[in-house]
């Protein structure tokens, strides 16, 4: 059992196979319980391998069997399987670095392959010692680093994200300074911090279908098909299939994520990056969450609108301007704050930053939403500037080192030039009781 030879077993022998028992323990662990698709992928790959059908583990067959893709779909145009297998490799590393540290066997999926490899833990640790000079943690980071770098670059280029589970982000030397306020309220040692990036494809589907959308529709089993027009040409059908099956995020989210990582200090490895389409309602039961984008691209923000004073409104989707409605204007405030018509144009736009503490065991919610992408990027820039956070404390009448048990909400005005925010200033701020 110490080698990587894959021996087929009969179906009735599977339950007694120690390799299958290992797979079941991994699938039952808390990390995999929160990611149904990764769990299904692991079980499928292991079951096919242990039954001696490893020849069936092609990208196209996996996509058809696990992700319900058409049997003739093109893996060249849809990277779902590759993205999920990369995530599965990371999750397996995390399992054996934590709760599975004492497992007698190790299962890995080598790069360039979809075939699980089982070997003795003693052999794996011996190899790790040789490769890492006895430093297992250093080896783990060296294995993760190339993927992490690709992930950040992919975000910066708005590359595909697939619908599943979580992606760990940790890289390079850890900073020593703790996150500045108010990020210190949502990035800490006690919780995982889930950064949920916007689903740009959801926004495009809303525009194409002229549907305002909602979180309920986003989570419905027939999404995204329910947003696809019924009559399409062949070329339009290809485009819609791409939009429906892929995941894109924006450069604004990539820039904001980079800023958050730089500010997270010693807790950088506590941050998990997730697509809005990966999240499930029960995931919010525990941990801190940072939601990037407005409800038009990140529908999870809808969950918290009843606690917010500044709420995004829009007319006909894709036709009218967006605005923030001020539910209870204070003296000197406007009832509505209208932003840019389209992202990428010049003029004024607006963004909201909201901190919403939750009762234990839940963590804290931070929302960074712009009417357009420039606003979301500006919200991230705002939190990275100490002068802005000092101005925010002053506007909220908070002490120099606030320890909030309440939330807050701030509306900021930005100026956009050629699709990039050039400055930010506070329009309105208030505590959330």
Backbone torsions as a table, in degrees:
resi	resn	phi	psi	omega
1	UNK	NA	-8.1	-178.2
2	UNK	-77.9	-9.8	179.4
3	UNK	-100.9	-175.5	-175.4
4	UNK	-104.7	18.8	-179.9
5	UNK	-69.9	131.1	-179.0
6	UNK	-96.5	109.1	-179.6
7	UNK	-105.3	128.3	-179.7
8	UNK	-72.0	145.9	177.2
9	UNK	-127.7	154.4	176.9
10	UNK	-71.0	156.5	-176.9
11	UNK	-57.3	-39.0	-175.6
12	UNK	-75.4	-12.3	178.3
13	UNK	-93.8	-7.5	-172.5
14	UNK	-60.9	-42.8	-176.9
15	UNK	-62.6	-27.7	-178.3
16	UNK	-89.5	-6.9	-177.4
17	UNK	-78.1	125.5	-176.5
18	UNK	-65.7	-24.9	176.2
19	UNK	-68.1	-42.9	178.2
20	UNK	-66.9	-37.4	177.6
21	UNK	-62.1	-38.0	176.3
22	UNK	-62.8	-46.1	179.8
23	UNK	-58.8	-41.6	179.8
24	UNK	-64.4	-38.7	178.4
25	UNK	-65.8	-41.1	178.7
26	UNK	-63.6	-45.7	-178.8
27	UNK	-63.6	-27.3	-179.3
28	UNK	-87.2	-7.2	-179.7
29	UNK	-67.6	158.1	-173.5
30	UNK	-61.0	-38.7	-178.3
31	UNK	-63.0	-40.2	-179.2
32	UNK	-79.7	-25.2	177.1
33	UNK	-66.1	-26.5	179.5
34	UNK	-85.3	-2.4	-177.7
35	UNK	-134.7	85.9	-174.5
36	UNK	-60.8	-39.4	-175.5
37	UNK	-69.3	-40.1	176.6
38	UNK	-64.8	-36.7	177.3
39	UNK	-63.1	-45.2	178.6
40	UNK	-62.6	-39.4	-179.7
41	UNK	-64.5	-45.9	178.8
42	UNK	-60.0	-46.8	-178.5
43	UNK	-63.6	-41.6	-179.4
44	UNK	-64.3	-47.8	-179.5
45	UNK	-61.7	-42.7	-179.2
46	UNK	-68.6	-42.5	-178.1
47	UNK	-64.3	-44.7	178.6
48	UNK	-63.3	-39.7	-179.2
49	UNK	-67.6	-48.3	-176.6
50	UNK	-69.5	-23.4	175.6
51	UNK	-85.8	1.4	176.9
52	UNK	82.7	21.0	-178.8
53	UNK	-111.9	37.0	-177.0
54	UNK	-63.0	-22.2	177.9
55	UNK	-65.3	-16.6	179.0
56	UNK	-83.2	-8.2	-173.1
57	UNK	-84.6	64.5	171.3
58	UNK	-96.7	159.7	-178.1
59	UNK	-58.8	-42.2	-177.7
60	UNK	-66.9	-41.7	-179.0
61	UNK	-70.1	-36.1	176.4
62	UNK	-64.9	-44.5	179.0
63	UNK	-59.5	-39.3	179.4
64	UNK	-70.2	-43.5	-174.0
65	UNK	-77.1	-39.9	-172.9
66	UNK	-98.4	-36.6	-174.3
67	UNK	-107.2	8.1	176.5
68	UNK	57.3	33.6	174.6
69	UNK	-75.7	155.3	174.2
70	UNK	-58.6	147.8	-176.3
71	UNK	-59.3	-26.4	-177.4
72	UNK	-106.5	19.4	-178.1
73	UNK	-67.0	159.7	-176.4
74	UNK	-100.5	112.4	175.9
75	UNK	-62.0	-21.2	178.1
76	UNK	-67.7	-29.0	-178.6
77	UNK	-99.0	-10.5	-176.8
78	UNK	-134.6	111.7	-175.2
79	UNK	-94.4	18.1	-173.8
80	UNK	-53.8	-49.2	-175.9
81	UNK	-64.2	-45.8	-178.4
82	UNK	-61.8	-42.5	180.0
83	UNK	-63.8	-43.4	-177.9
84	UNK	-69.5	-36.6	178.4
85	UNK	-66.7	-38.1	174.6
86	UNK	-60.2	-42.6	178.5
87	UNK	-65.6	-37.7	178.9
88	UNK	-64.6	-40.2	176.7
89	UNK	-58.5	-45.6	178.4
90	UNK	-61.0	-44.3	-177.5
91	UNK	-65.7	-36.3	177.0
92	UNK	-65.7	-42.4	176.2
93	UNK	-58.0	-44.6	-179.5
94	UNK	-63.0	-40.6	-179.8
95	UNK	-60.8	-48.1	-176.5
96	UNK	-76.9	-13.7	173.9
97	UNK	-87.3	-9.8	-175.8
98	UNK	-128.1	-102.8	-173.2
99	UNK	-66.5	-23.4	-179.5
100	UNK	-97.8	19.7	-175.8
101	UNK	-61.9	-30.2	-177.1
102	UNK	-97.1	8.5	179.7
103	UNK	-62.0	139.6	177.9
104	UNK	-74.7	-22.2	179.2
105	UNK	-119.8	156.9	175.1
106	UNK	-125.0	139.2	173.3
107	UNK	-118.7	132.6	179.9
108	UNK	-134.0	159.6	173.1
109	UNK	-121.4	100.7	-176.5
110	UNK	-58.1	149.7	177.2
111	UNK	-61.1	140.8	-178.9
112	UNK	83.2	5.4	-177.9
113	UNK	-138.8	156.1	172.8
114	UNK	-111.5	11.6	-174.3
115	UNK	-95.7	115.9	177.1
116	UNK	-64.1	139.3	178.6
117	UNK	-118.6	126.1	179.5
118	UNK	-105.1	137.9	175.2
119	UNK	-153.3	165.7	-178.0
120	UNK	-69.3	146.0	178.8
121	UNK	-64.5	-33.0	179.7
122	UNK	-62.5	-42.6	178.2
123	UNK	-63.9	-43.4	-179.5
124	UNK	-63.0	-40.3	-178.8
125	UNK	-70.7	-35.5	178.1
126	UNK	-62.8	-43.5	178.7
127	UNK	-65.3	-37.6	178.7
128	UNK	-64.8	-39.0	179.1
129	UNK	-63.8	-41.1	178.9
130	UNK	-67.5	-42.6	-176.1
131	UNK	-73.4	-32.6	-173.8
132	UNK	-110.1	14.2	179.8
133	UNK	63.1	28.8	179.7
134	UNK	87.4	-1.2	-177.6
135	UNK	-102.5	95.0	-177.8
136	UNK	-63.9	-35.8	-178.7
137	UNK	-67.1	-38.0	179.2
138	UNK	-64.2	-37.9	179.0
139	UNK	-64.9	-41.4	-179.8
140	UNK	-59.5	-46.3	-179.7
141	UNK	-66.9	-34.4	179.2
142	UNK	-67.0	-32.4	176.7
143	UNK	-72.8	-36.6	-176.7
144	UNK	-78.0	-30.5	-169.8
145	UNK	-54.9	-46.5	-179.0
146	UNK	-60.9	-39.9	-179.5
147	UNK	-68.9	-38.5	179.7
148	UNK	-61.1	-45.3	179.9
149	UNK	-60.5	-43.6	178.4
150	UNK	-62.9	-37.8	-179.2
151	UNK	-64.1	-43.0	179.6
152	UNK	-65.8	-42.5	178.1
153	UNK	-64.4	-37.8	179.5
154	UNK	-63.3	-40.9	176.9
155	UNK	-61.6	-46.3	-177.5
156	UNK	-61.1	-30.6	179.4
157	UNK	-94.8	6.3	-178.6
158	UNK	57.8	47.4	-177.5
159	UNK	-83.0	170.4	-175.8
160	UNK	-62.2	140.6	169.2
161	UNK	-120.9	140.0	178.7
162	UNK	-104.5	163.4	-167.1
163	UNK	-77.5	79.1	176.4
164	UNK	-170.8	144.8	168.6
165	UNK	36.3	-153.1	-174.2
166	UNK	-114.8	156.8	177.8
167	UNK	-121.7	122.5	-178.3
168	UNK	-79.7	133.9	176.1
169	UNK	-119.1	116.0	172.9
170	UNK	-156.4	131.5	-177.2
171	UNK	-154.2	160.7	168.7
172	UNK	55.6	-176.5	-179.2
173	UNK	-66.7	142.2	-178.8
174	UNK	-77.9	137.0	173.8
175	UNK	-73.6	158.4	-176.1
176	UNK	-101.2	-23.9	-177.6
177	UNK	-76.7	138.6	177.6
178	UNK	-68.8	156.9	179.2
179	UNK	-59.5	141.6	177.7
180	UNK	-73.0	155.8	173.5
181	UNK	-66.9	141.9	4.8
182	UNK	-91.7	3.9	178.5
183	UNK	-63.7	-25.3	177.9
184	UNK	-62.3	-20.2	178.9
185	UNK	-77.5	-18.5	-173.5
186	UNK	-124.7	-7.6	174.9
187	UNK	-124.2	107.7	-174.4
188	UNK	-147.9	-179.6	-177.3
189	UNK	-83.6	-16.0	-174.7
190	UNK	-87.3	-20.4	-173.4
191	UNK	-130.8	154.8	162.1
192	UNK	-76.6	142.6	176.3
193	UNK	-110.9	116.1	-178.2
194	UNK	-96.4	114.5	175.6
195	UNK	-94.0	112.1	-175.5
196	UNK	-100.5	107.9	-177.5
197	UNK	-84.4	157.7	-176.2
198	UNK	-67.6	154.8	176.4
199	UNK	-104.2	93.4	-176.5
200	UNK	-60.4	-34.2	179.7
201	UNK	-62.6	-33.8	176.2
202	UNK	-62.0	-43.4	177.5
203	UNK	-62.1	-40.6	178.9
204	UNK	-67.2	-39.1	178.5
205	UNK	-64.2	-36.8	177.4
206	UNK	-62.4	-43.5	-179.0
207	UNK	-66.5	-43.6	-178.5
208	UNK	-64.3	-40.1	-176.5
209	UNK	-90.0	-10.7	-174.7
210	UNK	57.2	35.0	176.8
211	UNK	-105.9	135.0	179.9
212	UNK	-67.6	-32.9	177.6
213	UNK	79.3	162.8	178.1
214	UNK	-158.9	166.9	177.9
215	UNK	-64.0	-36.2	179.1
216	UNK	-62.6	-42.9	177.9
217	UNK	-67.5	-36.2	-179.4
218	UNK	-64.9	-34.1	-178.0
219	UNK	-92.2	-3.5	-177.8
220	UNK	-67.2	148.0	-179.2
221	UNK	-59.3	-27.9	-177.1
222	UNK	-90.6	7.0	174.0
223	UNK	-79.7	137.3	7.8
224	UNK	-94.9	3.9	-176.3
225	UNK	-58.8	-29.6	-178.7
226	UNK	-68.7	-13.9	179.3
227	UNK	-100.9	-1.6	-176.6
228	UNK	-91.2	125.4	177.8
229	UNK	-56.4	149.5	-174.4
230	UNK	-73.6	-37.3	-176.5
231	UNK	-106.8	113.0	-178.4
232	UNK	-134.2	146.1	172.1
233	UNK	-74.5	172.3	-179.7
234	UNK	-60.2	-45.1	179.8
235	UNK	-66.4	-41.1	177.5
236	UNK	-63.7	-36.7	178.3
237	UNK	-62.9	-39.2	177.8
238	UNK	-63.6	-43.2	179.6
239	UNK	-63.4	-43.7	-179.2
240	UNK	-66.2	-36.4	176.3
241	UNK	-62.2	-40.2	178.4
242	UNK	-63.9	-46.7	-179.9
243	UNK	-63.4	-38.9	-176.3
244	UNK	-70.9	-37.8	-171.3
245	UNK	-94.6	-17.2	-177.2
246	UNK	-101.9	169.7	175.2
247	UNK	-127.3	127.7	176.5
248	UNK	-123.8	145.6	168.9
249	UNK	-122.7	179.2	-172.6
250	UNK	-103.0	162.3	173.8
251	UNK	-62.7	-34.0	178.5
252	UNK	-59.0	-42.6	178.7
253	UNK	-67.7	-38.0	178.2
254	UNK	-62.6	-44.2	-179.8
255	UNK	-65.1	-41.7	180.0
256	UNK	-66.7	-42.0	178.3
257	UNK	-60.6	-44.2	178.4
258	UNK	-58.7	-42.3	179.0
259	UNK	-64.5	-42.3	179.5
260	UNK	-62.3	-41.3	179.0
261	UNK	-64.1	-40.4	180.0
262	UNK	-65.9	-31.0	-177.3
263	UNK	-90.0	-7.1	-171.7
264	UNK	-78.7	-9.9	174.3
265	UNK	58.7	-134.7	-175.9
266	UNK	-71.1	-5.2	-176.8
267	UNK	-103.7	19.4	-178.1
268	UNK	-58.6	-37.4	-177.7
269	UNK	-78.7	2.4	173.8
270	UNK	-91.0	-2.6	-175.5
271	UNK	-95.0	131.6	175.2
272	UNK	-117.9	134.9	-179.6
273	UNK	-102.7	130.2	-176.0
274	UNK	-136.1	146.6	171.3
275	UNK	-79.9	149.5	178.0
276	UNK	-56.8	-31.5	-177.2
277	UNK	-77.1	-12.9	179.1
278	UNK	-83.4	-20.6	-170.5
279	UNK	-80.4	143.7	174.6
280	UNK	-120.4	153.0	-176.2
281	UNK	-53.3	-39.2	-178.1
282	UNK	-68.8	-18.5	178.1
283	UNK	-61.9	-27.3	-176.5
284	UNK	-78.6	1.6	-179.6
285	UNK	-69.7	-19.1	-176.6
286	UNK	-153.8	141.5	177.6
287	UNK	104.7	163.5	174.0
288	UNK	-90.0	146.4	-178.9
289	UNK	-130.6	136.2	171.8
290	UNK	-118.2	116.5	-179.3
291	UNK	-101.8	124.2	-179.8
292	UNK	-104.1	131.2	177.1
293	UNK	104.4	165.2	-179.8
294	UNK	-87.5	171.4	178.7
295	UNK	-58.3	-23.1	179.7
296	UNK	-69.6	-18.9	177.2
297	UNK	-127.1	-14.7	176.9
298	UNK	-135.9	83.9	-170.8
299	UNK	-64.0	-9.8	177.2
300	UNK	-64.4	-21.9	178.9
301	UNK	-63.5	-26.1	177.7
302	UNK	-55.5	-31.8	-176.8
303	UNK	-59.0	-26.8	-170.4
304	UNK	-110.6	5.1	-174.3
305	UNK	-66.7	-26.0	179.1
306	UNK	-70.4	-14.4	178.1
307	UNK	-99.7	-2.7	-176.3
308	UNK	-104.8	149.4	175.3
309	UNK	-90.9	-34.7	-179.9
310	UNK	-101.0	112.5	-173.4
311	UNK	-123.2	135.0	-179.4
312	UNK	-69.2	137.3	174.4
313	UNK	-131.4	156.2	175.6
314	UNK	-155.5	157.4	176.9
315	UNK	-84.5	-131.7	177.3
316	UNK	-64.7	126.6	-175.0
317	UNK	-59.6	129.1	179.0
318	UNK	84.4	-5.4	-177.0
319	UNK	-115.5	-45.3	-174.3
320	UNK	-99.5	169.6	177.5
321	UNK	-76.4	151.0	171.9
322	UNK	-89.9	157.4	177.9
323	UNK	-152.4	159.5	170.3
324	UNK	-97.6	124.7	175.3
325	UNK	-87.3	131.0	177.5
326	UNK	-94.7	104.1	-174.2
327	UNK	-63.5	-38.2	-176.9
328	UNK	-136.0	81.4	-176.9
329	UNK	-62.7	135.8	172.3
330	UNK	-93.3	165.7	179.6
331	UNK	-53.3	130.8	179.7
332	UNK	89.2	-5.4	-179.9
333	UNK	-98.7	153.9	176.9
334	UNK	-88.4	159.7	175.7
335	UNK	-77.9	-32.5	178.1
336	UNK	-137.7	149.4	177.2
337	UNK	-126.1	104.1	-174.9
338	UNK	-91.6	135.5	-176.5
339	UNK	-108.4	-156.3	-178.3
340	UNK	-65.8	151.6	176.5
341	UNK	-73.7	-41.8	-179.4
342	UNK	-135.8	149.8	171.3
343	UNK	-67.4	147.1	-179.6
344	UNK	94.0	-5.1	178.7
345	UNK	-99.3	171.2	-177.6
346	UNK	-98.6	147.9	177.8
347	UNK	139.4	-165.8	-178.8
348	UNK	-88.4	141.6	173.1
349	UNK	-138.5	172.8	-176.2
350	UNK	-135.5	156.6	177.5
351	UNK	-145.7	155.2	176.9
352	UNK	-120.6	135.3	171.0
353	UNK	-115.9	122.9	-177.4
354	UNK	-131.8	131.7	175.8
355	UNK	-111.9	121.3	-174.5
356	UNK	-126.1	95.5	178.0
357	UNK	-66.1	144.8	175.6
358	UNK	-115.1	159.8	176.7
359	UNK	-72.2	149.0	175.4
360	UNK	-62.9	151.4	3.9
361	UNK	-81.2	4.4	178.3
362	UNK	-69.6	158.4	179.0
363	UNK	-99.7	-149.2	-174.7
364	UNK	-109.8	147.1	179.3
365	UNK	-108.6	131.1	172.0
366	UNK	-121.8	128.3	-179.7
367	UNK	-116.0	128.2	174.4
368	UNK	-121.6	101.3	-175.1
369	UNK	-129.8	128.8	174.4
370	UNK	-109.8	154.6	175.0
371	UNK	-63.1	-36.2	172.5
372	UNK	-126.2	175.9	-176.9
373	UNK	-59.4	-34.4	179.5
374	UNK	-59.5	-35.7	179.7
375	UNK	-67.2	-41.7	178.7
376	UNK	-63.2	-43.0	177.6
377	UNK	-62.8	-39.6	-180.0
378	UNK	-64.6	-35.9	178.6
379	UNK	-61.8	-42.1	176.5
380	UNK	-64.7	-42.0	177.4
381	UNK	-62.3	-38.1	-178.3
382	UNK	-59.3	-45.9	-177.1
383	UNK	-71.0	-20.5	-179.0
384	UNK	-83.5	-9.0	-176.0
385	UNK	-103.3	113.8	-179.4
386	UNK	-57.0	-33.4	179.2
387	UNK	-63.9	-37.6	178.8
388	UNK	-68.0	-41.9	-178.8
389	UNK	-69.4	-31.7	173.7
390	UNK	-65.6	-41.5	177.7
391	UNK	-64.4	-35.7	178.5
392	UNK	-66.2	-43.6	177.6
393	UNK	-60.4	-40.6	179.7
394	UNK	-65.0	-42.2	-179.9
395	UNK	-65.1	-31.9	179.9
396	UNK	-90.1	-4.2	-178.2
397	UNK	59.0	49.2	179.7
398	UNK	-106.0	155.4	176.7
399	UNK	-68.3	171.9	-176.4
400	UNK	-63.0	-31.1	179.3
401	UNK	-122.9	75.8	-173.1
402	UNK	-69.2	138.4	172.5
403	UNK	-119.9	87.1	-170.7
404	UNK	-75.7	136.8	164.1
405	UNK	-111.0	0.6	175.8
406	UNK	-119.3	167.9	175.6
407	UNK	-97.4	-178.3	175.0
408	UNK	-147.5	167.0	179.7
409	UNK	-144.0	132.2	179.8
410	UNK	-134.5	134.9	175.0
411	UNK	-102.9	125.4	179.9
412	UNK	-117.0	145.4	176.5
413	UNK	-101.6	137.9	179.1
414	UNK	-126.8	161.8	172.6
415	UNK	-116.7	125.0	-177.7
416	UNK	-106.9	134.7	175.7
417	UNK	-132.1	120.3	178.4
418	UNK	54.9	38.8	174.8
419	UNK	82.8	7.0	-179.3
420	UNK	-127.6	138.6	178.2
421	UNK	-71.9	136.3	-177.4
422	UNK	-106.4	-23.8	174.0
423	UNK	-161.1	163.8	178.6
424	UNK	-138.3	142.9	171.5
425	UNK	-148.1	157.5	-174.2
426	UNK	-80.3	129.5	173.1
427	UNK	-96.2	-41.7	-176.4
428	UNK	-157.5	148.0	179.1
429	UNK	-151.4	146.1	177.8
430	UNK	-159.8	152.7	174.3
431	UNK	-76.2	152.3	175.7
432	UNK	-108.3	115.2	-176.7
433	UNK	-91.8	NA	NA
